[in-house]
Amino acid sequence: MNDKTGKPSSVVAIYPYEGQFYGRIIGTYNAEGILDDTMYKPKKEAPGVVGNPYYSGLDILWTTQENTNGTWKGFIIDPEKGKTYKAKVWKEDGNVIVRGEVFTFGRNVTWSPFDEKLFTKAFPKPDVSQFKPVIPKTEH
């Protein structure tokens, strides 16, 4: 959810790989709230990532360690600004909560589940078991 508009900004697939979890953007919304950019037909580039890869198809979250309380520690990247932050990730009330942190400061962002009925012929549900993580490089 975009903090400024209150509308969804992207669809992120959370997937496991070798005992860790990753989050990959599989689609993004335009300013009108329409899903118009997908991993199948990517359009928009991430200016903060080395090589300016497309947003759709970009891994933006990776975890490294699970705490005993069900919270995962890892990192999240801001693909627009090219900054990487420490992150904590957990599930709450059916949502995924991602807390990006700098030193002791941070903020929580709630990622709501994507309604599977919204997958279409043009935007089919990906097989996340086939995903292999690619950690993006930034200049910061």
C-alpha positions as CSV (number, residue, x, y, z in Angstrom):
1,M,0.0,0.0,0.0
2,N,1.3,3.4,-1.0
3,D,1.6,5.6,2.1
4,K,0.7,8.8,0.2
5,T,-2.2,7.5,-2.0
6,G,-3.6,4.7,0.2
7,K,-3.7,2.5,-3.0
8,P,-1.8,-0.6,-3.7
9,S,1.6,0.0,-5.3
10,S,2.8,-3.5,-6.0
11,V,2.2,-7.3,-5.7
12,V,5.0,-9.0,-3.9
13,A,5.4,-12.8,-3.9
14,I,6.9,-14.2,-0.7
15,Y,8.8,-17.4,-1.5
16,P,11.1,-19.8,0.4
17,Y,14.5,-20.7,-0.9
18,E,17.0,-22.9,1.0
19,G,15.5,-22.1,4.5
20,Q,15.1,-18.4,4.0
21,F,12.3,-16.2,2.7
22,Y,12.4,-13.7,-0.2
23,G,10.0,-11.1,-1.6
24,R,9.9,-10.5,-5.3
25,I,7.8,-7.8,-7.0
26,I,5.6,-9.6,-9.6
27,G,3.5,-6.6,-10.6
28,T,3.1,-2.9,-10.0
29,Y,0.2,-0.5,-10.2
30,N,-0.1,2.8,-11.9
31,A,-1.3,6.0,-10.3
32,E,-4.9,5.1,-11.0
33,G,-4.5,1.9,-9.1
34,I,-4.5,-0.4,-12.2
35,L,-2.1,-3.3,-12.4
36,D,-0.2,-2.3,-15.5
37,D,3.3,-3.8,-15.2
38,T,4.0,-7.4,-14.5
39,M,6.9,-9.8,-14.4
40,Y,5.6,-11.2,-17.7
41,K,5.6,-7.8,-19.4
42,P,7.8,-5.5,-17.3
43,K,7.9,-1.8,-18.2
44,K,9.2,0.4,-15.3
45,E,12.8,0.4,-14.3
46,A,14.2,0.6,-10.8
47,P,16.5,3.7,-10.9
48,G,18.2,3.0,-7.5
49,V,19.4,-0.5,-8.5
50,V,22.6,-1.1,-10.4
51,G,21.8,-1.8,-14.0
52,N,18.3,-0.3,-13.7
53,P,16.4,-3.7,-13.8
54,Y,12.7,-3.8,-14.0
55,Y,10.7,-3.4,-10.8
56,S,8.6,-6.4,-11.8
57,G,10.8,-9.5,-11.2
58,L,13.0,-7.7,-8.7
59,D,13.8,-9.3,-5.3
60,I,13.3,-6.6,-2.7
61,L,13.2,-8.6,0.5
62,W,15.5,-11.3,1.9
63,T,15.6,-12.9,5.3
64,T,18.6,-14.4,7.0
65,Q,17.5,-15.6,10.4
66,E,14.3,-16.7,12.2
67,N,13.8,-15.7,15.8
68,T,12.1,-18.1,18.2
69,N,9.0,-15.8,18.2
70,G,8.3,-16.2,14.5
71,T,9.9,-13.0,13.5
72,W,12.5,-13.1,10.6
73,K,15.4,-10.8,10.4
74,G,16.8,-9.7,7.0
75,F,17.0,-6.8,4.6
76,I,14.7,-4.8,2.4
77,I,15.7,-2.6,-0.5
78,D,14.1,0.7,-1.7
79,P,14.5,0.1,-5.5
80,E,13.7,3.7,-6.3
81,K,16.3,5.3,-4.0
82,G,18.7,2.4,-4.0
83,K,19.0,2.1,-0.2
84,T,19.0,-1.2,1.7
85,Y,17.6,-1.4,5.3
86,K,17.6,-3.9,8.0
87,A,14.2,-5.5,8.2
88,K,12.0,-7.6,10.5
89,V,9.2,-9.6,9.0
90,W,6.3,-11.4,10.7
91,K,2.7,-12.5,10.1
92,E,-0.1,-10.8,11.9
93,D,-3.9,-11.3,11.3
94,G,-3.3,-12.9,7.9
95,N,-1.0,-10.0,6.7
96,V,2.8,-9.8,6.4
97,I,4.3,-7.0,8.5
98,V,7.6,-5.6,7.2
99,R,9.5,-3.3,9.5
100,G,12.4,-1.4,7.8
101,E,14.9,-0.1,10.3
102,V,17.8,2.4,10.4
103,F,19.7,2.2,13.7
104,T,16.8,2.1,16.3
105,F,14.3,4.0,14.1
106,G,11.9,2.2,11.7
107,R,8.4,1.9,10.4
108,N,6.1,-0.9,9.8
109,V,4.4,-1.6,6.5
110,T,1.5,-4.0,6.1
111,W,1.4,-6.2,3.1
112,S,-2.0,-7.6,2.6
113,P,-2.6,-10.9,0.7
114,F,-3.3,-10.6,-3.0
115,D,-6.7,-11.8,-4.0
116,E,-6.0,-14.9,-6.1
117,K,-9.1,-14.2,-8.1
118,L,-7.3,-11.3,-9.6
119,F,-4.8,-13.5,-11.4
120,T,-5.8,-13.6,-15.0
121,K,-4.7,-15.1,-18.3
122,A,-2.5,-12.0,-18.9
123,F,-1.3,-12.1,-15.3
124,P,-1.1,-15.8,-14.2
125,K,-0.1,-16.9,-10.8
126,P,3.6,-17.6,-10.9
127,D,5.1,-20.9,-9.7
128,V,7.2,-19.5,-6.8
129,S,8.9,-22.9,-6.4
130,Q,10.8,-22.0,-9.6
131,F,12.1,-18.7,-8.2
132,K,15.8,-18.4,-7.4
133,P,16.8,-15.3,-5.5
134,V,18.9,-12.5,-7.0
135,I,19.9,-10.0,-4.5
136,P,20.1,-6.6,-6.2
137,K,23.1,-4.3,-6.0
138,T,22.8,-0.7,-5.1
139,E,25.3,2.2,-5.2
140,H,24.5,3.1,-1.6
